[in-house]
Amino acid sequence: MNLPDLSAIRTDYARAGLSEEDLDPSPTTQIAKWLSEAIAAGHPEPTAMSLATATRDGEPSNRVVLLKGVDHGLVFFTNYESAKGRDLAANPRAAANLFWTLLERQVRVRGSVAKVTPAESEAYFQSRPYESRIGAWASAQSEVISDRSVLDAKTAALKARYPTAVPLPPFWGGYRLVPDTVELWQGRPSRLHDRLRYTLISAEKAPRWKVERLSP
């Protein structure tokens, strides 16, 4: 396979700058603002979020999930018995990344992860299309299967079992990544990007954050 010269591929970012005065005091409110702007800009898959987890022994793993809520943390849903679910059961820390190319922006988040309430999982699950709810039951996520026909047969059996209402699987639900560090990145010309980092300094009552500028 002949690749083009990767060292010659460059994009010079010049849409905007980022100053400390631009930031909301709450990093998750600021993330929600940037996400809303990415959606308004027509960014493809604006909620696509790279999620990095690690085993108890520190073996890392990364994949893209869909961000489904922003409150005091970042909410996503998955199979609790998946590889990421097993990682989080053993090591409830994670890092996430959102990259909005059209706006030349990136968000990096690191923090602790816990399951959302059963009511939150139920509400989101029932909001999903029928086929997606069946799919949650059909997929033993991350497990080896012999071929596609196994999944197709299981899906057909589940549709016969649940022709309309589909209950929430006991092995499926949401997680909330509650940050203790959030970095905002805005592309700038000549790779002299703006990087501003929130660091949690007190979690008592209302969280307090320190904001620092990082060298690009």
C-alpha positions in Angstrom: 0.0 0.0 0.0 1.5 3.3 -1.1 0.6 6.2 1.3 1.0 9.8 0.4 3.8 11.7 2.2 2.2 12.0 5.6 4.8 14.5 6.7 3.5 17.0 4.1 -0.1 16.9 5.3 -0.8 20.0 7.3 -3.8 22.2 8.3 -3.2 25.7 9.6 -5.9 26.5 12.1 -7.1 30.1 12.1 -10.9 30.2 13.0 -10.7 31.6 16.5 -8.7 32.2 19.7 -9.5 31.2 23.2 -8.9 33.4 26.3 -9.5 32.9 30.0 -12.3 35.5 29.8 -14.2 33.2 27.3 -14.6 30.4 29.8 -17.6 29.5 31.9 -16.7 28.9 35.6 -18.0 25.3 35.2 -16.0 23.1 32.8 -19.0 20.9 32.0 -21.1 24.0 31.2 -18.4 25.1 28.9 -18.3 21.6 27.2 -22.1 21.8 26.7 -21.7 25.2 25.1 -19.0 24.0 22.7 -21.1 20.9 21.9 -24.1 23.0 21.1 -22.0 25.1 18.8 -20.6 22.0 17.0 -24.2 20.7 16.5 -25.3 24.1 15.2 -22.3 24.1 12.8 -23.5 20.8 11.3 -20.5 18.9 12.5 -20.6 15.2 11.6 -21.2 13.0 14.6 -20.7 15.9 17.1 -21.3 13.6 20.1 -18.6 11.0 19.1 -16.3 10.8 22.1 -13.1 8.8 22.4 -13.1 6.9 25.7 -9.9 5.5 27.2 -10.1 3.0 30.1 -7.5 0.7 31.7 -7.5 -2.6 33.5 -6.6 -2.9 37.1 -3.1 -3.7 35.9 -3.0 -0.6 33.8 -3.4 -2.1 30.3 -5.0 0.7 28.3 -7.9 0.5 25.8 -9.6 3.1 23.7 -12.8 3.3 21.6 -15.4 5.8 20.4 -18.7 6.0 22.2 -21.6 8.5 21.9 -22.0 11.2 24.5 -25.6 11.2 25.6 -25.7 13.8 28.4 -23.8 16.7 29.9 -24.6 17.7 33.5 -22.0 17.6 36.3 -20.3 14.9 34.2 -20.4 13.3 30.7 -22.9 10.5 30.3 -22.7 7.5 27.9 -24.4 4.1 27.7 -23.1 0.6 27.0 -23.1 -3.0 28.0 -21.9 -3.4 31.5 -20.3 -6.7 30.6 -18.3 -5.3 27.7 -14.6 -4.8 27.7 -15.0 -1.2 28.8 -17.5 -2.2 31.5 -15.0 -4.8 32.9 -12.3 -2.1 32.8 -14.4 0.4 34.7 -15.5 -2.2 37.3 -11.8 -2.9 38.0 -10.5 0.7 37.6 -13.2 3.4 37.7 -11.1 6.1 36.1 -11.3 7.1 32.5 -10.2 9.8 30.0 -12.3 11.2 27.1 -11.7 13.3 24.1 -14.0 15.2 21.8 -12.6 16.7 18.5 -14.7 19.0 16.4 -12.7 19.5 13.2 -15.0 22.1 11.7 -14.5 24.4 14.7 -10.9 23.5 15.2 -11.6 22.5 18.8 -10.8 19.7 21.1 -11.8 18.8 24.7 -9.9 16.4 26.9 -11.4 15.1 30.1 -10.1 12.9 32.9 -11.9 11.8 36.0 -13.8 9.1 37.9 -16.6 7.0 36.5 -19.8 5.6 38.2 -23.0 4.0 36.9 -25.9 6.3 36.5 -29.1 5.5 38.3 -31.4 2.7 37.1 -34.1 5.3 36.4 -31.7 7.2 34.1 -30.7 4.0 32.2 -34.4 3.1 31.9 -35.4 6.5 30.5 -32.6 6.6 27.9 -33.1 2.9 26.9 -36.8 3.4 26.2 -36.0 6.5 24.1 -34.0 4.4 21.7 -35.4 3.0 18.5 -36.9 -0.5 18.7 -34.1 -2.1 16.7 -31.4 -0.5 19.0 -33.2 -1.9 22.1 -33.3 -5.4 20.5 -29.6 -5.0 19.6 -28.7 -4.2 23.2 -30.1 -7.6 24.2 -28.7 -9.5 21.2 -25.1 -8.4 21.5 -22.8 -9.9 24.1 -20.5 -7.0 23.4 -16.8 -7.7 23.0 -17.3 -11.5 23.1 -16.2 -13.7 20.2 -18.9 -15.2 17.9 -18.4 -17.7 15.1 -20.1 -15.6 12.4 -22.8 -13.1 11.6 -25.5 -15.7 11.4 -25.3 -16.2 15.2 -26.1 -12.5 15.8 -28.9 -12.6 13.2 -30.5 -15.6 14.7 -30.4 -14.2 18.2 -31.9 -10.9 16.9 -34.7 -12.7 15.2 -35.5 -14.7 18.4 -35.5 -11.6 20.5 -37.9 -9.8 18.1 -40.3 -12.7 18.4 -40.0 -12.6 22.2 -40.4 -8.8 22.4 -42.5 -7.7 19.4 -43.3 -4.3 20.8 -42.2 -3.4 24.4 -38.5 -4.2 25.1 -37.4 -4.2 28.8 -34.1 -2.7 29.9 -31.4 -5.5 30.0 -30.0 -6.0 33.5 -26.5 -5.9 31.9 -26.9 -2.6 30.1 -27.0 1.0 31.2 -25.2 4.3 31.6 -22.0 5.7 33.1 -21.1 9.2 34.2 -17.6 10.5 33.8 -17.2 13.2 36.5 -14.1 15.3 35.6 -11.3 16.4 37.9 -9.3 17.8 34.9 -10.7 19.3 31.7 -8.6 20.8 28.9 -10.0 23.0 26.1 -7.9 23.3 22.9 -8.5 25.8 20.2 -6.5 25.5 17.0 -4.3 28.6 16.1 -1.9 29.4 13.3 1.6 27.9 13.2 0.7 25.3 15.8 0.7 27.9 18.5 -2.7 26.7 19.8 -4.6 27.9 22.8 -4.8 25.4 25.6 -6.7 26.2 28.8 -7.0 23.6 31.6 -9.5 23.4 34.5 -8.2 21.5 37.5 -10.5 20.7 40.4 -9.2 22.1 43.7 -12.2 21.5 45.9 -15.2 19.2 45.5 -17.0 20.3 48.7 -20.4 21.8 48.1 -20.0 23.8 44.9 -16.9 22.6 43.0 -14.1 25.1 42.7 -11.7 25.0 39.7 -8.3 26.5 38.9 -7.8 27.6 35.3 -4.3 27.6 33.8 -2.9 28.3 30.3 -0.7 25.5 28.9 2.0 25.9 26.3 1.0 24.5 23.0 
